[in-house]
Amino acid sequence: MKKLNILALLVFVAGLVAVFTLDTSTTRQIQARVMSLLSPFIHSSAAMEQAAESAVAPQLNVNELKRENEEQRVQLERLRIIQQKYNQTIEENAKLRQLIEFKQAAPFKMTAAKVIRRSSSTWWNSLIIDKGSLDGIGTDSPVITSVGLVGKTSTLAPHMTKVILLTDEMCRVSAKVEGTLEQGILAGERAALEVRPELHLRFLSRNANINAGAGVYSSGEGGVFPGDLLLGRVKRFENREISGEAIIEPAVDFSTLDHVFVIEMQAVEAAPEPGQAPKDKP
């Protein structure tokens, strides 16, 4: 019985060899049928092989991926901060360069100062700068930027000075309107903290022909402020009972002040009393 089984197996193998080695149309048809019968087993074996390979391959570490992702996020945030600091440095250098150029070109002798203190309760009225009496600053000296007039100095300390802003009602400037013969007194107003105060140019002629957008400059009268400092531009003109009044938009942005210049006004020597000889100049 065993011999018959072996013989039958040999005959079957020989038949398969003949089927897959012969090159006739009949054998090709037989090969196709056999392949179609065996295809499910072939696909199954391929799938099992891929599953085995996946099981053998190393699994990805989820914790490691989270750690790497967090490191990349931190690195990105660090680069953003560096970029922001770089942009701030470039902007600061540009401002300082502009201030230096303005100081060199200005017709006044000036002292550069930095704003070091502002109070929310007096935001539109005053500020403190880092230069004082020992730095050559005097009382009632004009304070300006490259844009226009900021105000005037007030209380002095050795290395600090209080500046009364143009937007405060206590800072009054003799002013003129561009393109006209109109002159008046410009002053600020006491305003609520959240409201940006306007400037008022009073004592103008009634029915004066003043156009919106006209520049308003210091006239130089009074001896405190030199002439031709830009104060602002006309927003509108209003007739009052006795005189006309213009509402002025300040030239300086008082909400972002950081550097200013204090103009050193020329001191006026007192005249000698009768019978007293003038002092010799050193």
HELIX and SHEET records of a PDB file:
HELIX    1   1 LYS A    2  THR A   21  1                                  20    
HELIX    2   2 SER A   25  VAL A   56  1                                  32    
HELIX    3   3 VAL A   62  ALA A  105  1                                  44    
HELIX    4   4 SER A  120  THR A  122  5                                   3    
HELIX    5   5 SER A  133  ASP A  135  5                                   3    
HELIX    6   6 PHE A  254  THR A  256  5                                   3    
SHEET    1   A 7 MET A 110  ARG A 117  0                                        
SHEET    2   A 7 SER A 126  ILE A 129 -1                                        
SHEET    3   A 7 THR A 161  LEU A 165 -1                                        
SHEET    4   A 7 LEU A 149  LEU A 156 -1                                        
SHEET    5   A 7 PRO A 142  ILE A 144 -1                                        
SHEET    6   A 7 HIS A 259  ILE A 263 -1                                        
SHEET    7   A 7 MET A 110  ARG A 117 -1                                        
SHEET    1   B 7 VAL A 173  VAL A 177  0                                        
SHEET    2   B 7 GLN A 183  ALA A 187 -1                                        
SHEET    3   B 7 LEU A 199  LEU A 204 -1                                        
SHEET    4   B 7 GLY A 244  PRO A 250 -1                                        
SHEET    5   B 7 LEU A 230  ASN A 239 -1                                        
SHEET    6   B 7 GLY A 215  SER A 218 -1                                        
SHEET    7   B 7 VAL A 173  VAL A 177 -1                                        
END                                                                             
